[in-house]
Amino acid sequence: MNTKNLTLIVIAALVLLLGGCGCNGYNGLVKQDEVVKNAWANVESDYQRRADLIPNLVNTVKGEANFEQTTLQNVINARASATQIKIDPNDLSPEKLQQYQQAQGQLSQALGRLLMVTENYPNLRANDAFRGLQAQLEGTENRIKVSRNDFNKAVADYNVKARSFPMNILAGMFGFKVKEGFKAEAGAEKAPEVKF
């Protein structure tokens, strides 16, 4: 065998080896990207479950004749705002994620105020429908937390793969960009001040 044929065989073997590694790496990035999209769908699903429970909660609370209408209206408005924001999982930009998180945070605050105010209404607190809805909301809030954590883990795993050498070269060539996860809300690092 002459050196020209040997050189061609070595070059062909290298091309096949690099091509195989490239295909495997690309497919790994696609898989991780799909895991992130699935985790995001779970986050949206849990937030939607919360949004679906709110009309029933509001209607149950409306039954209490002298309940603060402003509080109810704030919950209704926050729900409307939160459900209007949709994010394409292919475009999870930090700005869009922040906007989504902010709207959901406003809804959480409005719900928190609603549940605080209900403490002044013993008939409402004794209502089985209200207690059942309150328990479902608490369970849903826990599911949202788990979904957000799962989403953040999926994003971290994807980012590690997309940023690691030599995968970062392949990721850049095929447009796999680093993704953003959920962050703590501004001011969350400070403990609330409690006064008696």
Buried (B, 14 or more C-beta within 10 A) or exposed (E): EEEEEEEEEEEEEEEEEEEEEBEEBBEBBEEBBEBBBEBBEBBBEBBEBBBEBBEBBBEBBEEBEEBBEEBBEBBBEBBEBBBEBEBEBEEBEEEBBBEBBBBBBBBBBBBEBBBEBBEEBEEBEEBEEBEEBBEBBEEBEEBBEEBBBBBBBBBEBBBEBBEEEEBBEBBEEEEBEEBBBBEEBEEEEEEEEEEE
